[in-house]
Amino acid sequence: MLRWVEVIIAALMVGFFLGYIEGKSSTKNTIITAQKNQMAAADLASTKEAERLVAEAMNADLAQKLEDAANAQVPIAQCLPADRVMRLNQR
């Protein structure tokens, strides 16, 4: 009877050990996958932020050019030029 108890205990210990190893490797794989996904998301966010900054700089440059063009037209005391009136009507 003592032999069967030893076999059962050994089988339980081997099963526990194998389960522990399997769980540890599964957890490691899950962590690695999550880190890869996180790095991909960070790269995408960085790219999108760079694109946003470029678009914002272009917008500021175009706004400055538009303002310069509007200020370059010297208003005549009699009336406004036709293109200036059209631009004011568009707003």
C-alpha positions in Angstrom: 0.0 0.0 0.0 2.9 2.4 0.7 4.1 1.9 -2.9 0.8 3.2 -4.4 0.9 6.3 -2.2 4.4 7.1 -3.3 3.5 6.6 -7.0 0.4 8.9 -6.6 2.4 11.6 -4.9 5.1 11.4 -7.6 2.5 11.6 -10.3 0.9 14.6 -8.6 4.3 16.3 -8.3 5.1 15.7 -11.9 1.7 17.0 -13.0 2.0 20.1 -10.9 5.5 20.8 -12.2 4.5 20.4 -15.9 1.4 22.6 -15.3 3.6 25.2 -13.7 6.1 25.2 -16.7 3.2 25.4 -19.2 1.6 28.3 -17.4 4.8 30.2 -17.1 5.6 29.8 -20.8 2.0 30.8 -21.7 2.3 33.9 -19.6 5.6 34.8 -21.1 4.2 34.5 -24.6 1.2 36.7 -23.7 3.5 39.4 -22.3 5.7 39.3 -25.4 2.6 39.7 -27.6 1.3 42.5 -25.5 4.6 44.3 -25.7 4.8 44.0 -29.5 1.3 45.4 -29.8 2.2 48.3 -27.5 5.3 49.1 -29.5 3.2 49.0 -32.7 0.6 51.4 -31.2 3.4 53.7 -30.0 5.0 53.8 -33.5 1.6 54.6 -35.1 0.9 57.3 -32.6 4.3 58.9 -33.2 3.7 58.8 -37.0 0.3 60.4 -36.6 1.6 63.1 -34.3 4.4 63.9 -36.8 1.8 64.1 -39.6 -0.4 66.4 -37.4 2.5 68.7 -36.7 3.3 69.0 -40.4 -0.3 69.8 -41.3 -0.5 72.4 -38.5 2.7 74.0 -39.8 1.3 74.1 -43.4 -1.9 75.6 -42.1 0.0 78.3 -40.2 2.1 79.0 -43.3 -1.0 79.3 -45.6 -2.7 81.5 -43.1 0.3 83.8 -43.0 0.4 83.9 -46.8 -3.3 84.8 -47.0 -2.9 87.5 -44.4 0.1 88.9 -46.3 -1.8 88.9 -49.5 -4.7 90.6 -47.9 -2.5 93.3 -46.4 -0.6 93.8 -49.6 -3.6 95.3 -51.3 -3.6 99.0 -50.6 -7.2 100.1 -50.0 -8.2 103.0 -52.2 -10.1 105.8 -50.5 -12.9 105.7 -53.1 -13.9 102.0 -52.9 -12.5 98.5 -52.3 -11.2 96.4 -55.2 -13.6 93.8 -56.6 -11.6 90.8 -55.5 -11.4 92.1 -52.0 -15.2 92.6 -51.9 -15.7 89.1 -53.2 -13.3 87.7 -50.5 -15.2 89.6 -47.8 -18.5 88.2 -49.1 -17.2 84.7 -48.8 -16.9 84.9 -45.1 
